[in-house]
Amino acid sequence: MKTSIKTILFCSALIAITSCNANTKKQNTAYNEVKTLKIEPNKQFIKVALLLDTSNSMDGLIDQAKAQLWDIVNELSYAKCGANKPNLQIALYEYGNDRLNGDEGFIRQVLAFSDDLDEISKELFSLTTNGGNEYCGQVIQTSLNQLNWGKNADDLKLIFIAGNEPFTQGEINYKDASVNANEKDVTVNTIFCGDYNQGISTYWKDGAQLTNGDYMAINQNSKTVHIVSPYDDDILILNQKLNKTYVIYGSKGSQKQALQAEQDTNAGSYSKANAVKRTVSKSSHLYKNESWDLVDAMELEEVVVEDLKDDALPTELKGKTKEEIKTYVSKKSKERESIQKQIQELNTKRKDYVLKHQKENSNSLENAMTKAIKEQAKKKKYTWE
């Protein structure tokens, strides 16, 4: 029977730039030699795989993941690798749930590496708990096998596994999975939901140390604390304006825009402060929607207006000339940039206010993850703004 759970990146600037920009310099050299090549966008990634125990009585862990997603995203948005800001991809697995296939170790890949923050939020909110067997070694090995971790030496590749049963359960030994993780330059961080010493005795600390990861224990009774600030209402009003700058296109445009609104609602279901944190995430470089939004798609050169068919456009752009479409999208882009800037300015004031009024809460999923990420990012010469 599970216990009840209520909780789950300095070197000098010169060295950082030298290390983190190695790939970028190679790209620029290639560009100088072949003028017809387009300069590639920044290719550094922070890749985070979340492996969450969804067995019986782990509702508190899942709730923390839902409630603190935007805190984690916001903290990662300030990361820098030299002069560049790395991209973020998050993958999600659940394990230890009786509803899952026992032949596959009661493990399910909920989402492969994705930068679609709305999709990540949606999948987190879809998780439910049920009794089961928790095979830590197997879910780690499964994520190593299934996910595209890549071979970029500048990427920060991290696994965070959270649960409360012995780390030794299952047919796949966690030590063997750790060998594979080291081969792929992936750091495994373990989060034990319960007493710190109990996590040590059940090998959660050893599971982290084998890849030079961090072992952390979460207070099972800790609740996510949201602090209301005087800037929240203004930020939420700006969120409504921000949503109006999105210009849908393609077959999934309307569906993805509805998903955006749904995740606004999901964030707000926890608290107004959580909705504010999601709005801040939407104002950062990590929130991109080039697959369905013409503003992001044109900025990232994912679409050519001349190639768009009329039926791929929203009602307000149907029958418009290509120049009229470009002018409309450019106007929305400028509006968005202005709104995002206002949100960031208000958020600076909000953060100062919250810092003055919050009590120390070191046993939350967010604090455990961001502390580990920042510490391990030093090895990759990452810095924080």
Protein Blocks (a to p, Z undefined) as FASTA:
>chain_A
ZZdddbdddddfklmmmmmmmmmmmmmmmmmmmmmbccdddfbdcdddddddfbehilmm
mmmmmmmmmmmmmmmmmpcehjbccddddddddehiakbcfknoppacfbgcdfbfklmm
mmmmmpccddddddfklmmmmmmmmpcgbjafkbccddddddjbdfkgcjbdfklmmmmm
mmnopacddddeddfklmmmnommmmmmmnopacddddfkbccdddddfklmmmmmmmmm
mmmmpccedjklmmmmmmmmmmmmmmmmnomklmmmmmmmmmpmklccfklpmklmmmno
pacfklpcfklpcfklgoiafklmmmmmmmmmmmmmmmmmmmmmmmmmmmmmmmmmpccd
fkbfklmmmmmmmmmmmmnopacZZ
